[in-house]
Amino acid sequence: MANRLPSLIARGRAIPWATVLTVAAQVAREGKSRWDRLSKREQDELVRIVRKAPRGPSAFSAQDRAQLRRIVRKVAALH
């Protein structure tokens, strides 16, 4: 699922919420190279949002979803 993210971004398509959350969780676990693409503020924000995941989709505000999508796009960038 996460492998589809760059192609979805490149085509400008809506990214399924489950995919965004999956990628965010992988980034939090995966490693320093991707993590270091984020500012300290973005890192803190990503951790705060991902911690809400066990409570289900209703735990995320529209602002949380928008912020998470922005951060995931930055981390998943192919450059």
C-alpha positions in Angstrom: 0.0 0.0 0.0 2.7 2.5 0.9 4.5 1.8 -2.3 1.6 3.4 -4.2 2.0 6.7 -2.4 4.6 8.4 -4.7 2.6 7.5 -7.8 -0.6 8.9 -6.3 1.1 12.1 -5.3 2.7 12.4 -8.8 -0.7 12.1 -10.4 -2.3 14.6 -8.0 -4.9 12.1 -6.8 -6.5 12.0 -3.5 -4.5 9.8 -1.1 -6.6 7.2 0.8 -6.6 8.0 4.5 -5.4 4.5 5.5 -2.4 4.9 3.2 -1.5 8.2 4.7 -1.7 6.7 8.2 0.3 3.6 7.2 3.1 5.7 5.7 3.2 8.0 8.7 3.6 5.0 11.0 6.3 3.6 8.8 8.2 6.9 8.9 8.0 7.0 12.6 9.6 3.5 12.7 11.7 3.4 9.5 14.7 5.5 10.1 16.7 8.6 10.5 17.0 9.5 6.8 13.3 10.1 6.4 12.8 11.4 9.9 15.5 14.0 9.3 13.6 15.4 6.4 11.2 16.9 9.0 11.7 19.9 11.2 11.5 19.3 15.0 8.0 20.8 14.9 6.9 18.4 12.2 8.4 15.5 14.0 6.5 16.4 17.2 3.3 16.9 15.2 3.6 13.6 13.4 4.1 11.7 16.7 1.1 13.5 18.3 -1.2 12.7 15.4 -0.1 9.0 15.0 -0.6 8.4 18.7 -4.3 9.1 18.1 -4.6 6.2 15.6 -5.6 3.4 18.1 -8.7 5.5 19.0 -9.9 5.2 15.4 -10.5 7.6 12.5 -13.0 9.8 14.5 -10.1 10.8 16.7 -8.6 12.9 13.9 -9.8 16.4 13.3 -9.8 17.8 9.8 -6.8 19.9 10.8 -5.0 16.7 12.0 -5.7 15.0 8.6 -4.5 17.9 6.6 -1.3 18.3 8.7 -0.6 14.5 8.5 -1.1 14.5 4.7 1.3 17.5 4.3 4.0 15.8 6.5 3.7 12.5 4.8 4.0 14.1 1.4 7.2 15.7 2.5 8.7 12.5 3.9 7.6 10.4 0.9 9.2 12.9 -1.6 11.3 11.1 -4.2 14.0 13.8 -4.4 
